[in-house]
């Protein structure tokens, strides 16, 4: 193992201490107001970007911005193959940036993009596009691939399925998570969209989940067609309204798996993947806790349901 990977192992151990943690996040969700919750966060691991005077939306974005900052710090210590791994793991944040950029091109207000730096896949070229057709052309020439449509929703779905395939290939330790995420993306399309998935979406789904899953025309058919590596993500879901619980369980599964991967003092790529996953889960939980605090923090059971 190279000295660079040893440094990553040491930094990963330190980085995992920058999580708020489940007990503290549950307490945050019980805060009587958003202001009270923010005063807690500014003095903790999210103080890099969270400010006491932020709105709920600004604070939730600041939580993700801190996650991005932590990933960039890890990348600064990682060898070249570690940076490539981190770039794939940071791609979900670039997918969010693409969604928001599409809002800007439609003259809808959107916040400034996250600063991915060297962890960007194609963002510098995507950021200068001015409409959906030009953005699609850049996507087609990048690791994201052609989404097959200029429609904002179709682009959003396609890049998430493309992302799942990429993570499955480039981050073997995260393959089951990526397969489960792809199953949830396709399940939402089947459960909530009036129109059937497009040919391109079905093709991209089949590359991750297999041809039978790509052809599914209902939630029941999808559950029956999923490979074992992805079937767990849908659990007992039989109705679209149950998908939010499946998504919460996806995060919980990632956290459980990552806890075993992020071993104290280990210096292998799996430890880095586990560290990134635990940081991402923590950020997701903190965002949920902030929303509950903004509602008055009286229903902590709602936090337990998603955490």
C-alpha positions in Angstrom: 0.0 0.0 0.0 1.4 3.4 -1.0 2.1 6.2 1.4 -0.6 8.2 -0.2 -3.2 5.5 0.7 -1.8 5.4 4.2 -2.4 9.2 4.4 -5.9 8.7 3.1 -6.6 6.1 5.8 -5.4 8.5 8.5 -7.4 11.4 7.0 -10.5 9.2 6.6 -10.4 8.3 10.3 -10.3 12.0 11.2 -13.0 12.9 8.6 -15.5 10.4 10.1 -15.3 12.5 13.3 -16.8 15.4 11.3 -20.2 13.7 11.3 -22.9 15.0 13.7 -23.9 11.4 14.4 -27.4 9.9 14.9 -28.1 10.8 18.5 -27.0 14.4 18.0 -29.0 14.6 14.7 -32.1 13.3 16.4 -31.7 16.0 19.1 -31.3 18.5 16.3 -34.6 17.4 14.8 -36.3 18.1 18.1 -35.0 21.7 18.2 -37.9 24.1 18.8 -37.1 26.2 15.7 -34.8 26.4 12.7 -32.8 29.2 14.4 -32.1 27.0 17.4 -31.0 24.2 15.1 -28.7 26.4 13.2 -27.0 27.7 16.3 -26.2 24.1 17.1 -24.8 23.4 13.6 -22.6 26.5 13.3 -20.5 25.3 16.2 -20.2 21.7 14.9 -18.9 19.8 11.9 -21.1 21.7 9.5 -19.8 25.1 10.6 -17.7 25.4 7.4 -20.8 26.5 5.4 -23.8 26.7 7.7 -24.6 30.2 9.1 -27.0 31.2 11.8 -29.1 33.5 9.6 -29.8 31.1 6.8 -33.2 30.0 5.5 -34.1 26.3 5.5 -33.2 25.9 1.9 -29.9 27.8 2.3 -29.0 25.7 5.4 -29.8 22.4 3.7 -27.6 23.4 0.8 -24.8 24.5 3.2 -24.9 21.0 4.7 -24.2 19.5 1.3 -21.6 22.2 0.6 -19.7 21.1 3.7 -19.9 17.5 2.4 -18.4 18.6 -0.9 -15.7 20.5 1.0 -14.8 17.3 3.0 -14.6 15.2 -0.2 -12.3 17.8 -1.7 -10.1 17.6 1.4 -10.0 13.8 1.0 -9.1 14.2 -2.7 -6.2 16.4 -1.7 -4.7 13.4 0.2 -5.6 10.7 -2.2 -3.5 9.1 -5.0 -4.7 9.3 -8.6 -6.9 6.2 -8.4 -8.4 7.5 -5.1 -9.3 10.8 -6.8 -11.0 8.9 -9.6 -13.0 6.9 -7.0 -14.0 10.1 -5.2 -15.0 11.7 -8.5 -17.5 8.9 -9.2 -18.8 9.1 -5.6 -19.2 12.9 -5.9 -21.2 12.6 -9.2 -24.6 12.6 -7.4 -23.8 16.1 -6.4 -23.0 17.1 -10.0 -26.4 15.5 -11.0 -28.1 17.9 -8.6 -26.1 20.8 -10.2 -27.3 19.7 -13.6 -30.9 19.7 -12.4 -30.5 23.2 -11.0 -28.7 24.5 -14.1 -31.6 23.3 -16.2 -33.8 25.4 -14.0 -31.6 28.5 -14.7 -31.8 27.9 -18.4 -35.6 27.9 -18.1 -35.3 31.3 -16.3 -36.3 29.8 -13.0 -34.3 31.0 -10.0 -31.7 28.5 -8.8 -29.0 28.7 -6.1 -25.3 29.0 -7.1 -23.7 25.6 -7.9 -21.6 23.6 -5.6 -17.9 23.9 -5.9 -16.7 20.5 -7.0 -13.3 21.5 -8.2 -11.3 18.5 -9.3 -14.2 16.2 -8.4 -16.3 17.5 -11.3 -17.1 15.1 -14.1 -18.1 17.5 -16.8 -19.4 20.5 -14.8 -17.2 23.3 -16.2 -18.4 22.5 -19.7 -22.0 22.0 -18.6 -22.1 25.2 -16.6 -21.6 27.4 -19.7 -24.5 25.9 -21.7 -27.6 28.1 -22.1 -30.4 25.7 -22.9 -31.4 22.0 -22.7 -30.3 21.1 -26.2 -26.7 22.4 -25.7 -26.5 20.8 -22.3 -27.6 17.5 -23.8 -24.8 17.8 -26.4 -22.2 18.3 -23.7 -23.6 15.4 -21.7 -23.4 13.1 -24.8 -19.7 13.9 -25.1 -19.0 13.2 -21.4 -19.0 10.3 -19.0 -22.7 11.0 -18.4 -23.7 10.0 -22.0 -26.6 11.1 -24.1 -29.8 11.3 -22.0 -31.9 10.8 -25.2 -34.1 13.9 -24.8 -34.0 17.6 -24.2 -36.8 17.3 -21.6 -35.7 18.3 -18.2 -37.3 15.4 -16.4 -35.9 12.9 -18.9 -32.5 14.3 -18.5 -32.7 14.1 -14.7 -33.7 10.4 -14.8 -31.2 9.4 -17.5 -28.2 10.9 -15.7 -29.1 9.1 -12.5 -29.3 5.8 -14.2 -26.1 6.6 -16.0 -24.6 7.4 -12.6 -25.7 4.1 -11.2 -23.9 2.2 -14.0 -20.8 4.3 -13.6 -20.6 3.7 -9.8 -21.2 0.0 -10.3 -18.2 -0.2 -12.7 -15.8 2.2 -11.0 -16.6 1.7 -7.4 -17.1 -2.1 -6.8 -17.6 -1.6 -3.1 -20.6 0.5 -3.8 -22.1 -1.7 -6.5 -25.1 -2.9 -4.5 -25.9 0.6 -3.4 -25.8 1.8 -7.0 -28.1 -1.1 -8.1 -30.5 -0.4 -5.4 -30.6 3.3 -6.3 -31.3 2.5 -9.9 -34.2 0.3 -8.9 -35.6 3.2 -6.9 -35.2 5.6 -9.8 -37.1 3.2 -12.2 -39.7 2.5 -9.5 -40.5 6.2 -9.2 -40.9 6.4 -12.9 -43.3 3.4 -13.0 -45.2 4.5 -9.9 -45.7 8.2 -10.4 -45.4 9.1 -14.0 -48.5 8.9 -16.2 -46.4 8.1 -19.3 -44.3 4.9 -19.5 -40.5 5.3 -19.3 -38.9 6.4 -22.5 -36.9 4.0 -24.7 -33.7 5.6 -23.5 -34.6 5.3 -19.8 -35.5 1.7 -20.3 -32.2 1.0 -22.1 -30.1 2.7 -19.3 -32.0 0.9 -16.6 -31.4 -2.4 -18.4 -27.7 -1.8 -18.4 -27.7 -1.7 -14.6 -30.7 -3.9 -13.7 -30.9 -6.3 -16.6 -33.3 -6.4 -19.7 -36.3 -7.9 -17.7 -36.2 -5.0 -15.3 -35.8 -2.5 -18.1 -39.0 -3.9 -19.7 -41.1 -3.8 -16.5 -44.4 -1.9 -16.8 -45.4 -1.8 -13.1 -43.9 -1.9 -9.6 -44.9 -5.5 -9.2 -43.3 -6.5 -12.5 -40.2 -4.6 -11.6 -39.9 -6.3 -8.2 -40.2 -9.7 -9.8 -37.6 -8.8 -12.5 -34.9 -7.2 -10.3 -31.6 -9.1 -9.8 -30.7 -10.0 -6.2 -28.2 -7.1 -6.0 -31.0 -4.6 -6.4 -34.2 -6.4 -5.2 -33.5 -5.4 -1.5 -34.0 -1.8 -2.3 -37.8 -2.2 -3.0 -38.3 -4.5 0.0 -42.1 -5.1 0.4 -43.1 -2.0 -1.7 -46.3 -2.7 -3.6 -47.7 0.9 -3.9 -45.9 4.1 -5.0 -46.8 5.8 -1.7 -44.5 3.3 0.0 -41.4 4.3 -1.9 -40.4 7.1 0.5 -39.8 4.4 3.2 -37.8 2.3 0.7 -35.6 5.3 0.0 -35.1 5.9 3.7 -34.2 2.2 4.1 -31.7 2.6 1.2 -29.9 5.2 3.2 -30.0 3.1 6.3 -28.6 0.1 4.4 -25.8 2.3 3.0 -24.9 3.4 6.5 -24.9 -0.1 7.9 -22.7 -1.4 5.1 -20.4 1.7 5.3 -19.9 1.3 9.0 -18.3 -2.1 8.4 -16.2 -0.8 5.6 -14.8 2.3 7.3 -12.5 0.4 9.6 -10.3 2.2 12.1 -6.9 2.8 10.6 -7.4 0.8 7.4 -5.7 2.0 4.3 -7.6 0.4 1.4 -10.1 1.9 -1.1 -13.0 0.3 0.7 -12.3 2.4 3.8 -12.4 5.5 1.7 -15.7 4.4 0.1 -17.1 3.7 3.6 -16.0 7.1 4.9 -17.6 9.0 2.0 -20.8 7.0 2.4 -21.0 7.7 6.2 -20.4 11.4 5.5 -23.2 11.4 2.9 -25.7 9.6 5.1 -24.9 12.1 7.9 -25.6 15.0 5.6 -28.9 13.5 4.5 -30.0 13.0 8.0 -29.0 16.5 9.1 -31.0 18.0 6.2 -34.0 16.0 7.3 -33.5 17.1 10.9 -33.4 20.8 9.8 -36.7 20.4 8.1 -38.3 19.0 11.2 -36.8 21.7 13.3 -38.2 24.3 11.0 -41.7 22.8 11.7 -41.2 23.2 15.4 -39.4 19.9 16.2 -42.4 18.4 17.9 -42.7 15.1 15.9 -39.3 13.4 16.4 -41.0 10.1 15.4 -40.9 11.5 11.9 -37.2 11.7 12.0 -37.0 8.1 13.4 -39.1 7.0 10.4 -36.5 8.2 7.9 -33.3 7.7 9.9 
